[in-house]
Amino acid sequence: MKPSAPTLGDLGFEAVVLSGNTPSGEIEALFREDRGLRAVVVEVRGNLILLTRDQLDHQMTGRLGYGRALSARMTAEALVPCTTFSLPPSLDLRAAAAALLDRPE
């Protein structure tokens, strides 16, 4: 019997999952408390979306320096990037790499 190809699910690890209603300040606090934490997963209408430390910092700092004050009342759902996509965990790594390389970004 031929061994199956590794899948995205095989690479998975435990993640912090937050509700889309989580306030931005709580997410910032999580990143401050754990310097090794690079991302959290946000559940929005049944979808799981990755929110990285860099994405949060970009949202919170803003272009004019008023980002933290303006973003203080934002929720996790408002912070997740609009240009997100997902791949099923059962997808083999070769197909996942092809899907990533085919994206215009």
DSSP file (Angstrom, degrees, kcal/mol; ACC not computed):
  #  RESIDUE AA STRUCTURE BP1 BP2  ACC     N-H-->O    O-->H-N    N-H-->O    O-->H-N    TCO  KAPPA ALPHA  PHI   PSI    X-CA   Y-CA   Z-CA
    1    1 A M              0   0    0      0, 0.0     0, 0.0     0, 0.0     0, 0.0   0.000 360.0 360.0 360.0 129.2    0.0    0.0    0.0
    2    2 A K        -     0   0    0      1,-0.1     2,-0.1     0, 0.0     0, 0.0  -0.557 360.0-114.9 -74.9 131.2    1.4    3.4   -1.1
    3    3 A P        -     0   0    0      0, 0.0     2,-0.1     0, 0.0    -1,-0.1  -0.390  35.5-110.1 -65.4 144.1    1.7    5.9    1.8
    4    4 A S        -     0   0    0      1,-0.1     3,-0.1    -2,-0.1     0, 0.0  -0.399  33.9-101.5 -74.7 152.2   -0.5    8.9    1.4
    5    5 A A        -     0   0    0      1,-0.1    -1,-0.1    -2,-0.1     0, 0.0  -0.419  45.7 -96.0 -69.6 146.3    0.9   12.3    0.7
    6    6 A P        -     0   0    0      0, 0.0    87,-2.2     0, 0.0    88,-0.3  -0.318  44.2-152.3 -61.9 147.8    1.2   14.7    3.6
    7    7 A T  B >>  -A   92   0A   0     85,-0.3     3,-0.6    86,-0.1     4,-0.6  -0.682  29.9-103.7-116.3 170.4   -1.7   17.1    3.9
    8    8 A L  G >4 S+     0   0    0     83,-2.1     3,-1.3    80,-0.3     4,-0.5   0.878 120.9  61.0 -58.9 -38.3   -2.1   20.6    5.4
    9    9 A G  G >4 S+     0   0    0     80,-2.9     3,-0.9     1,-0.3    -1,-0.2   0.807  95.0  61.5 -60.2 -30.6   -3.8   19.0    8.4
   10   10 A D  G <4 S+     0   0    0     -3,-0.6    -1,-0.3    79,-0.3    -2,-0.2   0.759 104.1  49.5 -66.8 -24.0   -0.6   17.1    9.1
   11   11 A L  G << S+     0   0    0     -3,-1.3    -1,-0.2    -4,-0.6    -2,-0.2   0.522  89.2 118.2 -90.3  -6.7    1.2   20.4    9.6
   12   12 A G    <   -     0   0    0     -3,-0.9     2,-0.3    -4,-0.5    -3,-0.0  -0.108  39.2-177.4 -63.9 157.1   -1.5   21.8   11.9
   13   13 A F        -     0   0    0      0, 0.0    -2,-0.0     0, 0.0    -1,-0.0  -0.947  40.0 -71.3-147.3 166.1   -0.9   22.7   15.5
   14   14 A E        -     0   0    0     -2,-0.3     2,-0.3     1,-0.0     0, 0.0  -0.335  55.2-171.5 -63.2 137.8   -2.9   24.0   18.4
   15   15 A A        -     0   0    0     -2,-0.0     2,-0.6    25,-0.0    25,-0.1  -0.912  30.9-107.3-132.3 157.2   -4.0   27.6   18.0
   16   16 A V        -     0   0    0     23,-0.4    25,-3.3    -2,-0.3     2,-0.5  -0.761  38.2-160.8 -81.2 120.0   -5.7   30.3   20.0
   17   17 A V  E     -b   41   0B   0     -2,-0.6     2,-0.3    23,-0.2    25,-0.2  -0.923   9.7-174.2-110.2 126.5   -9.3   30.6   18.6
   18   18 A L  E     -b   42   0B   0     23,-3.4    25,-3.0    -2,-0.5     2,-0.1  -0.859  26.6-110.4-118.9 151.3  -11.2   33.8   19.3
   19   19 A S  E >   -b   43   0B   0     -2,-0.3     3,-1.7    23,-0.2    57,-0.3  -0.436  29.9-117.3 -71.1 152.1  -14.7   34.9   18.6
   20   20 A G  T 3  S+     0   0    0     23,-1.3    57,-2.5     1,-0.3    58,-0.3   0.674 114.7  63.1 -63.2 -16.9  -15.2   37.6   16.0
   21   21 A N  T 3  S+     0   0    0     55,-0.2    -1,-0.3    54,-0.2    23,-0.0   0.439  72.4 123.2 -87.9  -0.8  -16.7   39.7   18.8
   22   22 A T    <   -     0   0    0     -3,-1.7    54,-2.0     1,-0.1    55,-0.1  -0.434  68.3-115.8 -64.0 127.3  -13.4   39.8   20.8
   23   23 A P  B >>  -D   75   0C   0      0, 0.0     4,-1.5     0, 0.0     3,-0.7  -0.315  16.8-121.1 -64.9 147.6  -12.3   43.4   21.4
   24   24 A S  H 3> S+     0   0    0     50,-2.6     4,-2.6    47,-0.3     5,-0.2   0.838 111.0  60.9 -58.8 -34.5   -9.1   44.6   19.8
   25   25 A G  H 3> S+     0   0    0     47,-0.5     4,-2.1    49,-0.3    -1,-0.2   0.869 102.3  51.2 -62.7 -36.7   -7.6   45.4   23.2
   26   26 A E  H <> S+     0   0    0     -3,-0.7     4,-1.9     2,-0.2    -1,-0.2   0.879 110.3  49.2 -67.1 -37.1   -8.0   41.8   24.3
   27   27 A I  H  X S+     0   0    0     -4,-1.5     4,-2.0     2,-0.2    -2,-0.2   0.923 110.1  50.5 -68.4 -43.1   -6.2   40.6   21.2
   28   28 A E  H  X S+     0   0    0     -4,-2.6     4,-2.3     1,-0.2    -2,-0.2   0.909 108.7  53.2 -58.0 -42.3   -3.4   43.2   21.7
   29   29 A A  H  X S+     0   0    0     -4,-2.1     4,-2.6     1,-0.2    -1,-0.2   0.887 105.6  53.8 -62.6 -39.7   -3.0   42.0   25.3
   30   30 A L  H  X S+     0   0    0     -4,-1.9     4,-1.8     1,-0.2    -1,-0.2   0.929 110.7  46.1 -59.7 -45.2   -2.7   38.3   24.2
   31   31 A F  H  < S+     0   0    0     -4,-2.0     6,-0.2     1,-0.2    -2,-0.2   0.868 113.0  49.7 -67.3 -36.1    0.2   39.3   21.9
   32   32 A R  H  < S+     0   0    0     -4,-2.3     3,-0.3     1,-0.2    -2,-0.2   0.898 111.2  49.2 -67.9 -39.8    1.9   41.4   24.6
   33   33 A E  H  < S+     0   0    0     -4,-2.6     2,-0.6     1,-0.3    -2,-0.2   0.849 118.6  38.3 -68.9 -34.6    1.6   38.6   27.1
   34   34 A D    ><  -     0   0    0     -4,-1.8     3,-1.7    -5,-0.2    -1,-0.3  -0.847  63.4-176.5-123.2  94.6    3.1   36.0   24.8
   35   35 A R  T 3  S+     0   0    0     -2,-0.6    -1,-0.1    -3,-0.3    -2,-0.1   0.723  85.4  58.7 -62.8 -22.0    5.9   37.4   22.6
   36   36 A G  T 3  S+     0   0    0      2,-0.0     2,-0.5     0, 0.0    -1,-0.3   0.600  79.1 104.4 -82.8 -11.6    6.2   34.1   20.8
   37   37 A L    <   +     0   0    0     -3,-1.7     3,-0.1    -6,-0.2    -3,-0.1  -0.600  42.1 173.6 -74.0 117.9    2.5   34.2   19.7
   38   38 A R        +     0   0    0     -2,-0.5    15,-2.7     1,-0.3    16,-0.3   0.665  60.1   1.3-100.6 -19.8    2.6   35.1   16.0
   39   39 A A  E     - C   0  52B   0     13,-0.3   -23,-0.4    14,-0.1     2,-0.3  -0.991  53.0-150.0-162.0 159.4   -1.1   34.7   15.1
   40   40 A V  E     - C   0  51B   0     11,-2.5    11,-3.1    -2,-0.3     2,-0.5  -0.895  24.9-120.5-127.8 162.1   -4.5   33.9   16.4
   41   41 A V  E     -bC  17  50B   0    -25,-3.3   -23,-3.4    -2,-0.3     2,-0.5  -0.908  22.9-157.4-105.8 131.4   -7.5   32.4   14.6
   42   42 A V  E     -bC  18  49B   0      7,-3.3     7,-2.6    -2,-0.5     2,-0.7  -0.928   8.8-143.0-111.3 128.1  -10.7   34.4   14.5
   43   43 A E  E     +bC  19  48B   0    -25,-3.0   -23,-1.3    -2,-0.5     2,-0.5  -0.818  24.9 174.8 -92.9 116.8  -14.0   32.7   14.0
   44   44 A V  E >   - C   0  47B   0      3,-2.9     3,-2.2    -2,-0.7    -2,-0.0  -0.965  68.7 -28.7-126.9 113.4  -16.3   34.8   11.8
   45   45 A R  T 3  S-     0   0    0     -2,-0.5    -1,-0.1     1,-0.3     3,-0.1   0.873 126.8 -45.8  47.9  46.2  -19.6   33.4   10.7
   46   46 A G  T 3  S+     0   0    0      1,-0.3     2,-0.3     0, 0.0    -1,-0.3   0.358 117.3 111.3  84.0  -5.6  -18.4   29.8   10.8
   47   47 A N  E <   -C   44   0B   0     -3,-2.2    -3,-2.9     2,-0.0     2,-0.6  -0.795  61.7-137.7-101.4 145.1  -15.1   30.5    9.0
   48   48 A L  E     -C   43   0B   0     -2,-0.3     2,-0.4    -5,-0.2    -5,-0.2  -0.903  25.1-176.2-102.9 122.8  -11.7   30.4   10.6
   49   49 A I  E     -C   42   0B   0     -7,-2.6    -7,-3.3    -2,-0.6     2,-0.4  -0.966  23.1-126.3-126.0 133.4   -9.4   33.3    9.6
   50   50 A L  E     -C   41   0B   0     -2,-0.4     2,-0.5    -9,-0.2    -9,-0.2  -0.618  20.4-170.1 -80.2 130.8   -5.8   33.8   10.6
   51   51 A L  E     -C   40   0B   0    -11,-3.1   -11,-2.5    -2,-0.4     2,-0.1  -0.972  13.5-156.3-120.4 113.1   -5.0   37.2   12.2
   52   52 A T  E  >  -C   39   0B   0     -2,-0.5     4,-2.3   -13,-0.2   -13,-0.3  -0.422  28.1-114.2 -88.3 163.0   -1.2   37.8   12.5
   53   53 A R  H  > S+     0   0    0    -15,-2.7     4,-2.7     1,-0.2     5,-0.2   0.902 118.6  52.7 -58.0 -43.0    0.6   40.0   14.9
   54   54 A D  H  > S+     0   0    0    -16,-0.3     4,-2.5     2,-0.2    -1,-0.2   0.901 107.8  50.2 -63.2 -42.0    1.8   42.1   11.9
   55   55 A Q  H  > S+     0   0    0      2,-0.2     4,-2.2     1,-0.2    -1,-0.2   0.917 112.2  47.8 -62.6 -42.8   -1.8   42.5   10.6
   56   56 A L  H  X S+     0   0    0     -4,-2.3     4,-2.8     2,-0.2     5,-0.2   0.939 111.5  49.8 -63.4 -46.8   -3.0   43.7   14.0
   57   57 A D  H  X S+     0   0    0     -4,-2.7     4,-2.2     1,-0.2     5,-0.3   0.910 110.4  50.7 -58.8 -42.7   -0.1   46.1   14.4
   58   58 A H  H  X S+     0   0    0     -4,-2.5     4,-1.4     1,-0.2    -1,-0.2   0.918 113.7  44.6 -61.6 -44.4   -0.8   47.6   11.0
   59   59 A Q  H  < S+     0   0    0     -4,-2.2    -2,-0.2     1,-0.2    -1,-0.2   0.901 116.0  46.8 -65.2 -41.6   -4.5   48.0   11.8
   60   60 A M  H  < S+     0   0    0     -4,-2.8    11,-0.3     1,-0.2    -2,-0.2   0.794 110.9  49.1 -77.2 -29.2   -3.8   49.5   15.2
   61   61 A T  H  < S-     0   0    0     -4,-2.2     6,-1.5     6,-0.3     4,-0.5   0.867  88.5-168.2 -81.8 -35.3   -1.1   52.0   14.3
   62   62 A G     <  -     0   0    0     -4,-1.4     3,-0.2    -5,-0.3    -2,-0.1   0.151  36.7 -84.4  68.5 168.4   -2.9   53.6   11.3
   63   63 A R  S    S+     0   0    0      1,-0.2    -1,-0.1    -4,-0.1    -4,-0.0   0.790 124.3  41.1 -82.6 -28.9   -1.4   55.9    8.8
   64   64 A L  S    S-     0   0    0     -3,-0.0    -1,-0.2     0, 0.0    -2,-0.1   0.345 114.7-104.4-104.1   6.7   -1.7   59.2   10.8
   65   65 A G  S    S+     0   0    0     -4,-0.5     3,-0.2    -3,-0.2     4,-0.2   0.475 100.8  98.4  87.4   0.5   -0.7   57.9   14.2
   66   66 A Y     >  +     0   0    0      1,-0.2     4,-2.3     2,-0.1     5,-0.3   0.291  46.4 110.9-100.1   9.3   -4.3   57.8   15.5
   67   67 A G  H  > S+     0   0    0     -6,-1.5     4,-2.7     1,-0.2    -6,-0.3   0.865  73.1  49.6 -54.6 -47.6   -4.8   54.1   14.9
   68   68 A R  H  > S+     0   0    0     -7,-0.3     4,-0.9     1,-0.2    -1,-0.2   0.916 113.6  45.8 -63.5 -43.1   -4.9   52.9   18.5
   69   69 A A  H  4 S+     0   0    0      1,-0.2     3,-0.4     2,-0.2     4,-0.3   0.914 118.6  42.3 -65.4 -42.4   -7.4   55.5   19.6
   70   70 A L  H  < S+     0   0    0     -4,-2.3     3,-0.4     1,-0.2    -2,-0.2   0.807 118.6  45.2 -74.1 -29.4   -9.6   54.9   16.5
   71   71 A S  H >< S+     0   0    0     -4,-2.7     3,-1.9    -5,-0.3   -47,-0.3   0.479  82.2  98.4 -93.3  -3.3   -9.3   51.1   16.7
   72   72 A A  T 3< S+     0   0    0     -4,-0.9   -47,-0.5    -3,-0.4    -1,-0.2   0.791  88.8  42.6 -58.4 -30.2   -9.8   50.7   20.4
   73   73 A R  T 3  S+     0   0    0     -3,-0.4    -1,-0.3    -4,-0.3    -2,-0.1   0.396  90.3 114.7 -97.9   3.3  -13.5   49.7   19.9
   74   74 A M    <   -     0   0    0     -3,-1.9   -50,-2.6   -51,-0.1   -49,-0.3  -0.343  57.4-137.5 -71.5 154.5  -12.9   47.5   16.9
   75   75 A T  B  >  -D   23   0C   0    -52,-0.2     4,-1.0   -51,-0.1     3,-0.5  -0.630  28.4-101.7-104.5 169.1  -13.7   43.8   17.2
   76   76 A A  H >> S+     0   0    0    -54,-2.0     4,-1.3   -57,-0.3     3,-0.7   0.876 121.1  59.8 -57.0 -39.0  -11.6   40.9   15.8
   77   77 A E  H 34 S+     0   0    0    -57,-2.5     3,-0.3     1,-0.3    -1,-0.2   0.884 104.6  48.9 -59.3 -39.2  -14.0   40.5   12.9
   78   78 A A  H 34 S+     0   0    0     -3,-0.5    -1,-0.3   -58,-0.3    -2,-0.2   0.704 109.9  53.8 -73.1 -19.2  -13.2   44.1   11.8
   79   79 A L  H << S+     0   0    0     -4,-1.0    -1,-0.2    -3,-0.7    -2,-0.2   0.705  83.0 100.0 -89.1 -21.6   -9.5   43.5   12.0
   80   80 A V  S  < S-     0   0    0     -4,-1.3   -29,-0.1    -3,-0.3     4,-0.1  -0.364  84.5 -98.9 -69.8 146.1   -9.2   40.4    9.8
   81   81 A P        -     0   0    0      0, 0.0     3,-0.3     0, 0.0    -1,-0.1  -0.294  18.6-140.0 -65.8 147.2   -8.0   41.0    6.3
   82   82 A C  S    S+     0   0    0      1,-0.2     2,-1.2    -3,-0.1    -2,-0.1   0.785  94.7  65.8 -75.2 -28.4  -10.6   41.2    3.5
   83   83 A T  S    S+     0   0    0      2,-0.0     2,-0.3     0, 0.0    -1,-0.2  -0.412  74.4 136.2 -95.8  59.2   -8.4   39.3    1.1
   84   84 A T        +     0   0    0     -2,-1.2     2,-0.3    -3,-0.3   -35,-0.0  -0.725  27.0 179.1-104.6 155.4   -8.5   36.0    2.8
   85   85 A F        -     0   0    0     -2,-0.3     2,-0.3     2,-0.0    -2,-0.0  -0.956  14.1-139.2-145.9 164.9   -8.9   32.5    1.4
   86   86 A S        -     0   0    0     -2,-0.3   -37,-0.0   -37,-0.1   -39,-0.0  -0.920   5.3-158.5-131.4 156.1   -9.0   29.1    2.8
   87   87 A L        -     0   0    0     -2,-0.3     9,-0.0     4,-0.0    -2,-0.0  -0.984  32.9-108.7-127.2 140.3   -7.7   25.6    1.9
   88   88 A P    >   -     0   0    0      0, 0.0     3,-1.8     0, 0.0   -80,-0.3  -0.411  22.4-126.6 -69.0 144.5   -9.1   22.4    3.3
   89   89 A P  T 3  S+     0   0    0      0, 0.0   -80,-2.9     0, 0.0   -79,-0.3   0.715 107.9  63.9 -63.8 -18.9   -6.9   20.5    5.7
   90   90 A S  T 3  S+     0   0    0    -82,-0.2     2,-0.2   -83,-0.1     0, 0.0   0.542  76.7 112.6 -81.6  -6.1   -7.2   17.4    3.6
   91   91 A L  S <  S-     0   0    0     -3,-1.8   -83,-2.1     1,-0.1   -82,-0.2  -0.463  73.2-118.5 -69.6 133.0   -5.5   19.1    0.7
   92   92 A D  B  >  -A    7   0A   0    -85,-0.2     4,-2.3    -2,-0.2     3,-0.3  -0.364  23.8-112.0 -72.8 157.0   -2.1   17.5   -0.1
   93   93 A L  H  > S+     0   0    0    -87,-2.2     4,-2.6     1,-0.2     5,-0.2   0.828 114.5  54.9 -61.0 -36.1    1.0   19.8    0.3
   94   94 A R  H  > S+     0   0    0    -88,-0.3     4,-2.0     2,-0.2    -1,-0.2   0.924 111.5  44.3 -64.1 -43.6    1.8   19.8   -3.4
   95   95 A A  H  > S+     0   0    0     -3,-0.3     4,-2.3     2,-0.2    -2,-0.2   0.870 112.7  52.7 -68.3 -36.6   -1.8   21.0   -4.3
   96   96 A A  H  X S+     0   0    0     -4,-2.3     4,-2.2     2,-0.2    -2,-0.2   0.917 109.0  49.1 -64.6 -43.3   -1.7   23.6   -1.5
   97   97 A A  H  X S+     0   0    0     -4,-2.6     4,-2.5     1,-0.2    -2,-0.2   0.910 111.1  50.0 -62.6 -42.0    1.6   25.0   -2.8
   98   98 A A  H  X S+     0   0    0     -4,-2.0     4,-1.6     1,-0.2    -1,-0.2   0.903 109.4  51.5 -62.8 -41.3    0.2   25.2   -6.3
   99   99 A A  H  < S+     0   0    0     -4,-2.3     4,-0.5     1,-0.2    -1,-0.2   0.896 111.8  47.0 -63.3 -40.4   -2.9   27.0   -5.0
  100  100 A L  H >< S+     0   0    0     -4,-2.2     3,-1.0     1,-0.2    -2,-0.2   0.912 112.0  49.4 -66.8 -42.6   -0.8   29.5   -3.1
  101  101 A L  H 3< S+     0   0    0     -4,-2.5    -1,-0.2     1,-0.2    -2,-0.2   0.752 105.2  58.9 -71.3 -22.6    1.5   30.2   -6.1
  102  102 A D  T 3< S+     0   0    0     -4,-1.6    -1,-0.2    -5,-0.2    -2,-0.2   0.608  82.9 103.8 -80.0 -12.0   -1.5   30.7   -8.4
  103  103 A R  S <  S-     0   0    0     -3,-1.0    -3,-0.0    -4,-0.5    -4,-0.0  -0.469  75.1-132.1 -73.3 142.4   -2.8   33.6   -6.3
  104  104 A P              0   0    0      0, 0.0    -1,-0.1     0, 0.0    -4,-0.0   0.799 360.0 360.0 -66.1 -28.6   -2.2   37.0   -7.8
  105  105 A E              0   0    0      0, 0.0    -2,-0.1     0, 0.0    -4,-0.0   0.520 360.0 360.0 -71.5 360.0   -0.8   38.5   -4.5
